Amino acid sequence: MDREQEEMQFLGLFGIFKESYKIIISWRKIFSQITLTLILPLTFIFLAHLEISNSLFRDIKHTEFEKELTQPGTKRYNNLSNTLSSEWITFWLFKVAYFTILLIISLLSTAAVVYTIASVYTGRELTFQKVMSVVPKVWKRLMVTFLCMFAAFFVYNFLAVCILIICLVIIPYNAFGAIILYVVLIIYLMGFVYMTVIWQLASVVSVLESSYGLKAMTKSKDLIKGNRVVAISIFFLLNLSLALIQFLFGKFVVHGSSLDVWKRVGFGILSFVLLLTFFLFGLVIQTILYLVCKSYHHENIDKGDLSNHLESYLGEYEPLNGKDVQLEQYQV
């Protein structure tokens, strides 16, 4: 990386995007290998899920329609009921399998990209074989962090539902009540976005520091202070890009049966390339954001200690203590 860490704090929104692009181009060989091995399957699974889910749900709606037109108690009605139950079971089993595979590959991709950028930052010798040998060990730490964040989101959403129910019970059904509900919804969305940003940064912390799980979440929350606007702006831009890609694929591929076959194939390829690029840039950007936040808080990452921390992944994995990655304060 061309920039010293002290300079990273001055990177704004577009500076982070520019720095991410530069590091991908500079190390395009290793990132191309990571993309082909991990991010390409992730992209294929994501888009295939949209197509298959739509197909399964379409069959369910068709069966429900046929059932509504059939007299209850008849043999055909019972057969349709059994078919509908089987289709719903298939649908939800597919969803569970999809999210499980997506989670595993996402965490593996995160581990690979974050480890690669840290190795570039410390000037370590870097090969694709070395990255792939480290990924399974880093993945364990990321999984613990994910489970902690999942629990936090579960509690957060449970409390939000409870508050919503209370509001619906005690608030009158008028214009004032509608305003209150909108305010509650906005506060919920703000909290959800903030927690998501913390989760993304905590994933990087879990790879580059000795903290993971709840400690990584706490560390991430502290790091994000002073850069909330930039972090949330990145979140919205990335999610807007993802929504546009999903819309493109959904409209012209999943629901584009009226289009010419070659047009559907063309839009499918375009969506695939855009999503592939999105996943890679998203992972690089969240790592660069981590370095920007560290620099903003004047926490200097000792490159030698960080290099030793990364090297520890290559041997027998042992839990790291707080001294494995030394964080020093520097004056500006």
N, C-alpha and C positions, 0 to 999 in steps of 0.2 A: 504494500500500500504506500502511496506517495506521501500521504499526510502524516505528520506526527500527531500523537494523541492530543496534545495541547490545542491543536488547530481544529480538532473535530467539533468542539463545542460551538464553533461559529457557523457550522453547517445548518442551514435552514431546511425547509421542506424540499425545495428543488435541489439544494445541495446534496441532500441524502440520496435522492433519486439519481443524480449525476454520478456520485461516488459509487453507487451500486452498479451502475452501467459500466463504469470504468474498470471496476474489479472483475466483473464478468468477462469483459473483453480481454483484459490483460491475462486472465487465467482461463481462457475459453476452452482449452483442451480438457482440463480436469472437470470444469463445470458441464461440458458436453457429455463426459462420461457419466457423471452423476445424474444428469438429466435423462440419458438413455436407460440407465439402470433403475432409477427410482421414480423420477418425476414423470417420465413417459407412462409407466403403468398407472401411476396416480391419476394422470389426466384421462387415460382410457377408461379407468374404473368410474371416475366421476361422470363422464359423459354417457357411458353405457348405462349407468344407474338411471339417468334421466329418461333414456329411451325405454328401458325395461320396465321401470316403474309406471310409465305412462301406458305401456302395453298391458301390464297386469291390472292396472286400475280401470282401463277401458273394458277389459273382460268382466271385471266386477260390476261395473255400471250396467253392462249389457245383461248380465244375469239377473241383476236387481230389477231391471226393466221387464224382462221376461217373467219374472216371478210375480210382479204386480199385475200382469195381464192374465195370470193363471189362477184358477179357482182353488182356494185353500182346501186341503184335505185330499186332493187328488194325487195320483202317483207322480205325475209330472211336477206338481208343486213340491212334493217331498224330495224328488231328485234335484230340482233346482236349489232347494234349501241346502242339501248336502254339497252340491257343487259350489254354492256361494260360500259356505263355511270353509271348504278346501281352498278356494281362491283367496280368501282373507288370510288363512294360515300361511299360504305360499307367499303372499304379499309381505306379511310381517317377518317371516323367516328370511326373505330376501333382504329386507331393510336391515335386520340385525347383522346378517352376513356382510352386507355392504359397509355399514358403519364400522364394523370390527376390522375389516381389511383396510378401509380408508384410514382409520386411526393408526394402524400399524405402519403402513407405508408413509403416512404423513410424518410420524415421529422419526422414522428412519431417514427420511429426506431432510428433516430439520437437523438431525444429528450430523448428517454428512455435510450440509452446507455450512453450519455454524463452525464445525471443526475445521473445515477447509479455510474459511476466512480467518479464523484464529491462527492457523498455521502460516498463512500468508502474512498476517500481521507480525508474527514473531520471527519470520524469515526462516522457518523450518523447512527441511527437505520434504517435499510433498509428492506422493504418488497416489494413484487411484486405489491400488491394492492396500496401501496403508490406511486410507480413509475408510474403505469397506471393512477392514479388520477392526477398526475402532467403533464403527457405527453400532453394532449390537450391544456393546458395553455402555455407550452413552445412552442408548435407547432405554435402558433400565431406569436411569435417573429421570429421563423425560416422562416415562410412564408414571412414576410416583408423583411428579409435579402435575401431570394431567389428572390423575385421580383426585388429588387435593383440590384442583380447580373445579373438577366435576362436582365434587361434594359442595364446594362453595356456591356454584351456580344452582345446584339443587335446592339448597337452603334459601338462597336469594329468591328464586322463583316461587318456592313454597310460601315464603313470607309475602311476596307480591300478590299471589292469588288470595291469601287470607285477607290482606288489606283491601283488595278489590271487592271481595265478597262483603266485607264490612261496609265499604262505601256504597255498594249497591243496596244494602239493607237500610242504612241510616240516612242516605242523601236523597232528597226529594227528586222526583222525575220532572225537572224543569230546566231552564237555561242555566241557572246557577249550578245545578247538579252536574250538567254536562261539562261545564267549565272545570269543575273540581275533578271530574274523571279524566279530562284531557291533561290536566296538570299532573295527576298521579301517573298517567301513561308516559308523559314526557320525562318525569323524574325516573321512572323505571327504565326507560330507554337509555337515559344518561348513565345510570348505574351499570346497565348491561354493557354498554360500550366501554366504559372505564374498566370494568372487570376483564373484558376481552383483551384490551390493550395490556393490562397487567399480565395476563396469561401468556401472551405472545412474547413479552420481554422476559418473563420468568423461564420460558423455554430456553432462551439464550443463556440466562444466568445458570441454569442447571447444567449446561455443558461447559461453560468457561469458568465457573467458580465452584467452590466446595459445597455451596448451598444447593439444595433441591427440595421439592415438596413445599411445605409451609414456609420454610426459611427463604426459598427462592421467591415465593409470592411476596413476602415481606420486603425482601431486597428490591424486587421489581417495583413495588409501590413507592419505595423511597427514591429509586432512581428516576421515576417518571415525573417527580416533582420539578417544576420549572420548565418542563417540556411537554406538558399535557396538550397544549394546543397543536404542536407539531405532531405528536403521537396520534391524537384523535383525528387530525387532518389526514394523516397517512392511512389510518383505519378506514375513513370514509371514502377516500380515493380508491383504495384497493377493493373495498366491497362494492363500490359503484362499478368498477371495472368488471368484477366478477358477475354482478347482476346483469350488466350489458351482454357479457359473453353467454350467460345462461339464457337470456332473452333471445339472442341471435340463434342459438342452437335450438331452443324450444320452438320458436316461430317457424324457422325455415327447414328444420330437420325433423324434430319430433312431430310437429303438427303441420309439416309442409307436404302432405300427401298430394296436394293439388299442383305442386311444382314439378317441373321436369326432373327426371332422376339425376341428371348431371348437375343441375343447379343444387339439389339437395346434397349431393356428394361434395360439391365445391364449398357450400356453406359449412358442411361438416368438417372438412379439412381446415377451413379458415378458423372455425371455432376451436378445433383441436390445437392448432399452432398458437392461437392467442392465449388459450388456457395454459398451455405448456409454458409459455413465456411468463404468464402471470404468476404461476406457482414458483418458478425459479426466482423471479425478481422479488416476490413477496418475502421469501425466506432470506434473501440477501439483505433486503431493506431492513428487516427487523433486527438483523445482526449489526448493521451499520448504526441503527437507532440506539442500540445498546452502547456502542462505543461513544456516540454523541452524548448520551446521558452520563456516562462515566466521566467524560471530559468536562461536562457542564458542572458536575459536582466536585471537580478537581481531584478525582480519584485516579491516580496514575497506576496503570496495570504494569507491573514489572515484567518485562518481556521474558526474562530468564525464568522467573517463577511460573509464568503462564506456560512457557515451553515445557517445563518440568511437569506441570499439571497435565498438559496434553500427552506427554510421554508416558505418564502413568497409565493411560488407557491402553497402551500397547502391551503392558505386562499383565500380571495377574491382578484383576480388579480388587481394590480394597477401598472402603469408605475413606474419603479425604477429610483431613481436618482443616481448621480455619487458617492454618499457616501455609497451606499448599499453594494458594494464590495470594500473593502479598499485595495489599492495596495501600498505597502510600498517598499522602496528601502533597500536592505540589502547589507552589505559589505562582500566581499570575499577576 
